[in-house]
Amino acid sequence: MSETMTAIEITKPGGPEVLQPTTRPVPVPAHGQVVIKVAYAGVNRPDALQRAGMYAPPPTASDLPGLEASGEVVALGEGVSDIALGDQVCALLPGGGYAEYVATPAAHCLPVPDGMGLKEAACLPETFFTVWSNVFMRGGLTAGERFLVHGGSSGIGTTAIQLAHAFGARVFVTAGTDKKCAACMELGAEAAINYRDMDFVDVLEAEGGADLILDMVGGEYIPRNLKALAPDGRLVQIAFLQGPKVEVNFAMLMTKRLTMTGSTLRPQSDLAKARIAQELREAVWPLLSAGRVAPVMDSSYPLAEAAAAHARMEGSGHIGKIVLEVAP
Ligand SMILES: NC(=O)c1ccc[n+]([C@@H]2O[C@H](COP(=O)([O-])OP(=O)(O)OC[C@H]3O[C@@H](n4cnc5c(N)ncnc54)[C@H](OP(=O)(O)O)[C@@H]3O)[C@@H](O)[C@H]2O)c1
């Protein structure tokens, strides 16, 4: 294995053009880590936030972007016993996925599901860890409940629709075009609300309210989410695409006995992420191997064209996941 590798770095905070090829040392695995020879790397909205200087990596993480990848395990750190050299895995990363090699805790690796290619597998970890931990572990979604996810056609949204549907919830989504709404319906949504034409509050109120809302929009959606929730409903906030500050009348929190919560995945401890990985392995990986749930693929770009991949994502024309080809 060579000592250096090609990677994409963020040369300075800015637009997609600040993503530039560079040469870096191949990472060495720390205790409990593996090094993966990356085949494909998933692209996620948090990568664009990091690139813009709005989402700093944790102090111990690589400064290179990239939160998920698939590929072959080529080096093992001390204390790694349940993964072998040559295993094909997909993995949640602390950062550094836009590169030929990346190090990550072995406990954050999962097998490539049966029958799935490395390209699709690269697109699993970030959204599946996020959706599982927020919708099921934190939000407690159960069969028969009414579940609303905003940004239904996003990487997160397409995952949330499929998992909620697979576990028996009634799924409602919002999205910004009729084409995106149609894609959400095909994935298992019972109703897809084009927010440019319809008010999601009206639709949910007519159904008795949402038991759980997964929101990435924030801003003026926050008071409307509280209105759209059923008594004892829960709101889980995972991002604020329209901003985190808004004036809200919290009286409904009392009268409807609502719960508001939220989380970000990246700063959580290795142990917390390992617990999510374990639950995914048991509850969700069998669904992926059976083909009942699959990542929705939008487009792929060579690693050197990471800037174009970010421009595609930030143009919001995509449906599902965007992936970088590193060594396909
Ligand atoms: N908390 C966590 O741990 C965590 C982890 C991963 C991702 N996230 C967040 O989850 C969100 C989705 O991530 P992703 O990678 O799936 O992103 P994505 O595929 O780029 O999707 C974002 C979607 O949000 C909608 N959108 C964009 N700008 C908007 C705006 N200003 N107002 C309303 N809607 C807007 C767009 O759909 P429409 O055309 O339908 O508007 C777009 O498809 C991101 O905000 C990301 O930062 C959080």
The ligand as a Gaussian input file, in Angstrom:
#p B3LYP/6-31G(d) Opt

LIG

0 1
 N      -28.925000      15.694000      12.632000
 C      -28.221000      14.812000      11.969000
 O      -27.564000      13.963000      12.547000
 C      -28.211000      14.845000      10.459000
 C      -27.559000      13.834000       9.750000
 C      -27.606000      13.869000       8.352000
 C      -28.286000      14.891000       7.722000
 N      -28.876000      15.875000       8.463000
 C      -29.608000      16.964000       7.813000
 O      -30.745000      16.430000       7.190000
 C      -31.048000      17.195000       6.035000
 C      -31.168000      16.270000       4.855000
 O      -29.891000      15.744000       4.548000
 P      -29.658000      15.033000       3.162000
 O      -28.227000      14.687000       3.069000
 O      -30.688000      13.992000       3.001000
 O      -29.926000      16.287000       2.205000
 P      -30.517000      16.458000       0.760000
 O      -30.674000      15.152000       0.065000
 O      -29.717000      17.524000       0.125000
 O      -31.985000      17.013000       1.001000
 C      -32.354000      18.241000       1.521000
 C      -33.768000      18.518000       1.011000
 O      -34.301000      19.605000       1.762000
 C      -35.089000      20.395000       0.923000
 N      -34.615000      21.780000       1.117000
 C      -33.430000      22.296000       0.774000
 N      -33.346000      23.581000       1.152000
 C      -34.506000      23.861000       1.764000
 C      -35.033000      25.016000       2.383000
 N      -34.353000      26.168000       2.464000
 N      -36.259000      24.938000       2.912000
 C      -36.962000      23.812000       2.846000
 N      -36.515000      22.675000       2.276000
 C      -35.307000      22.713000       1.729000
 C      -34.921000      19.964000      -0.522000
 O      -36.112000      19.330000      -0.974000
 P      -37.375000      20.156000      -1.590000
 O      -37.074000      20.429000      -3.027000
 O      -38.488000      19.222000      -1.396000
 O      -37.506000      21.421000      -0.801000
 C      -33.794000      18.931000      -0.456000
 O      -34.036000      17.820000      -1.251000
 C      -29.938000      18.218000       5.871000
 O      -30.377000      19.454000       6.369000
 C      -28.827000      17.654000       6.706000
 O      -27.965000      18.648000       7.197000
 C      -28.859000      15.861000       9.807000

